[in-house]
Amino acid sequence: MAENVSSEPPSPKNIIIASGVALLVALVVLFVAILPAEFGTDPLGTGELLGLNALSRDQNPFEEQLEGHRTDYVEFVLEAFQSVEYKYLMDLDSSMVFSWVADDELYYDMHAEPAALGPEYAESFEQGTADRQMGSFHAPFAGIHGWFWENRSLNTITVRLHSSGFYQSSTVFRDGGTFDRVIDPLAE
């Protein structure tokens, strides 16, 4: 049995409706996916939700640094309920790798203060209790970046920090005082 196929073109009304639907779909795709993935613009928040914002970031893993590379080692002995804060002066986008190990668990807070804004603008990146932490850090802004360690036990605990990266100097905040340390760059 043969089908009855109409050879009439679609009506102008149907063309306008189809065009409107196509435009609406195109706008949804633009705002939901294309803008976050290609241009880093996320007006609806869907790029963050779907993980598309990462696609717009520069994928070149090479980052040139303006400062010389430095290596640092420091250790602090913390008696019961003592604390120390140790921070590096770093530029925006500077990086470092680090490893700190303590004899026993300490409370720690990895945080930073933006340059020239003071402690009220400090941003904490990670807090917890541990006897070690290893990793890398990428400075999200220029300023001082580092750790606060506190011995919340009755034992004497030694914490040892090894780091290597693109920082300019370091500062110790302890016993109500501030002590600057100059760290020479590796041979250039």
C-alpha positions as CSV (number, residue, x, y, z in Angstrom):
1,M,0.0,0.0,0.0
2,A,1.4,3.4,-1.0
3,E,1.8,6.1,1.6
4,N,0.2,9.5,0.9
5,V,3.2,11.9,1.0
6,S,2.4,15.6,0.9
7,S,4.6,17.7,-1.4
8,E,3.5,20.9,0.1
9,P,6.2,23.2,1.6
10,P,6.0,24.0,5.3
11,S,3.9,27.0,6.2
12,P,5.5,30.3,7.1
13,K,4.2,29.8,10.6
14,N,5.9,26.4,11.0
15,I,9.2,27.9,9.6
16,I,9.1,30.7,12.2
17,I,8.3,28.3,15.0
18,A,11.2,25.9,14.0
19,S,13.6,28.9,13.6
20,G,12.6,30.2,17.1
21,V,13.1,26.7,18.7
22,A,16.5,26.4,16.9
23,L,17.5,29.9,18.1
24,L,16.5,29.0,21.7
25,V,18.5,25.8,21.6
26,A,21.5,27.6,20.2
27,L,21.3,30.2,23.0
28,V,21.0,27.5,25.7
29,V,24.1,25.7,24.3
30,L,26.0,29.0,24.1
31,F,25.4,30.0,27.7
32,V,25.5,26.5,29.2
33,A,28.6,25.1,27.4
34,I,30.4,27.3,24.8
35,L,31.0,30.4,26.9
36,P,32.4,28.5,29.9
37,A,34.4,26.0,27.9
38,E,35.8,28.3,25.3
39,F,35.9,31.8,26.8
40,G,35.9,31.3,30.6
41,T,32.7,33.2,31.0
42,D,30.1,31.5,33.1
43,P,27.0,33.7,33.5
44,L,24.7,30.8,34.6
45,G,27.2,28.9,36.8
46,T,26.8,25.8,34.7
47,G,30.5,25.8,33.6
48,E,31.6,25.4,37.2
49,L,28.9,22.8,37.9
50,L,29.8,20.7,34.8
51,G,33.6,21.3,35.0
52,L,33.7,23.1,31.7
53,N,35.6,26.2,33.1
54,A,38.8,24.2,33.2
55,L,38.7,23.8,29.4
56,S,39.1,27.6,28.9
57,R,42.3,27.8,31.0
58,D,45.6,28.1,29.3
59,Q,46.8,24.5,28.9
60,N,50.5,25.3,28.5
61,P,52.3,23.7,31.5
62,F,55.4,26.0,31.1
63,E,55.5,29.0,33.4
64,E,58.5,31.3,33.3
65,Q,59.4,32.9,36.7
66,L,61.0,36.2,37.4
67,E,62.7,35.2,40.6
68,G,65.6,32.7,41.0
69,H,64.9,29.3,42.3
70,R,65.6,28.7,46.0
71,T,65.7,25.8,48.4
72,D,65.0,26.0,52.1
73,Y,65.2,23.8,55.2
74,V,64.1,24.9,58.6
75,E,63.1,23.2,61.8
76,F,61.2,24.3,64.9
77,V,60.9,22.8,68.3
78,L,57.5,23.4,69.8
79,E,57.0,22.8,73.5
80,A,53.6,22.0,74.9
81,F,51.0,24.5,73.6
82,Q,53.6,26.6,71.6
83,S,53.1,27.7,68.0
84,V,55.1,29.1,65.2
85,E,54.2,30.7,61.8
86,Y,56.5,30.4,58.8
87,K,55.8,32.2,55.5
88,Y,57.4,32.8,52.2
89,L,57.2,36.1,50.2
90,M,56.0,35.0,46.8
91,D,54.8,36.8,43.6
92,L,51.6,36.0,41.8
93,D,51.7,32.6,40.1
94,S,55.0,31.6,41.8
95,S,55.2,28.0,42.8
96,M,56.9,25.8,45.3
97,V,57.0,22.1,46.4
98,F,57.2,21.3,50.0
99,S,57.4,18.6,52.6
100,W,57.0,19.0,56.3
101,V,57.2,16.3,58.9
102,A,56.7,16.4,62.7
103,D,57.5,14.0,65.5
104,D,53.8,13.9,66.5
105,E,50.5,15.4,65.3
106,L,50.2,19.2,65.1
107,Y,47.4,21.6,64.2
108,Y,48.3,23.3,61.0
109,D,46.8,26.1,58.8
110,M,48.3,26.7,55.4
111,H,47.3,30.3,54.6
112,A,48.4,33.6,52.9
113,E,48.1,37.3,53.2
114,P,47.9,39.5,50.1
115,A,50.7,42.0,49.8
116,A,50.1,45.3,51.5
117,L,46.6,44.4,52.7
118,G,47.4,42.9,56.2
119,P,46.2,39.9,58.2
120,E,42.5,40.9,58.0
121,Y,42.6,39.8,54.4
122,A,44.3,36.4,55.1
123,E,43.0,33.5,53.2
124,S,43.2,30.0,54.6
125,F,43.7,27.1,52.1
126,E,43.9,24.1,54.3
127,Q,43.6,23.4,58.0
128,G,43.8,20.2,60.0
129,T,45.8,18.0,62.3
130,A,48.6,15.8,61.0
131,D,52.2,14.8,61.5
132,R,53.2,15.5,57.9
133,Q,52.1,17.1,54.6
134,M,53.7,17.0,51.2
135,G,52.7,18.8,48.0
136,S,53.0,21.8,45.9
137,F,51.6,25.3,46.2
138,H,50.8,27.9,43.5
139,A,50.5,31.4,44.8
140,P,47.1,32.8,43.8
141,F,48.3,36.4,44.6
142,A,51.4,38.2,45.6
143,G,52.0,38.2,49.4
144,I,53.2,36.0,52.2
145,H,52.3,32.3,52.0
146,G,53.0,29.6,54.6
147,W,52.0,27.6,57.6
148,F,50.9,28.1,61.2
149,W,51.8,25.1,63.4
150,E,50.5,24.7,66.9
151,N,51.4,21.9,69.4
152,R,48.2,21.1,71.3
153,S,49.8,18.3,73.3
154,L,51.9,18.0,76.4
155,N,54.8,16.6,74.3
156,T,57.7,18.5,72.8
157,I,57.4,18.2,69.0
158,T,59.9,19.1,66.3
159,V,58.6,20.1,62.8
160,R,60.9,20.0,59.8
161,L,60.2,21.8,56.6
162,H,61.9,21.3,53.2
163,S,60.8,23.5,50.3
164,S,62.0,24.4,46.9
165,G,60.5,27.1,44.7
166,F,60.3,30.6,43.5
167,Y,60.1,32.7,46.7
168,Q,62.1,35.7,47.7
169,S,62.6,35.3,51.5
170,S,60.9,33.9,54.5
171,T,59.6,35.2,57.8
172,V,59.2,33.5,61.2
173,F,56.5,34.7,63.5
174,R,57.1,33.4,67.0
175,D,57.0,34.4,70.6
176,G,55.5,37.8,69.8
177,G,58.3,38.6,67.3
178,T,59.0,38.6,63.6
179,F,62.3,37.3,62.2
180,D,63.1,37.7,58.5
181,R,65.3,35.1,56.8
182,V,67.1,35.7,53.5
183,I,67.3,32.6,51.3
184,D,69.9,32.8,48.6
185,P,68.9,31.7,45.1
186,L,70.6,28.7,43.6
187,A,73.6,29.5,41.4
188,E,72.3,31.3,38.3
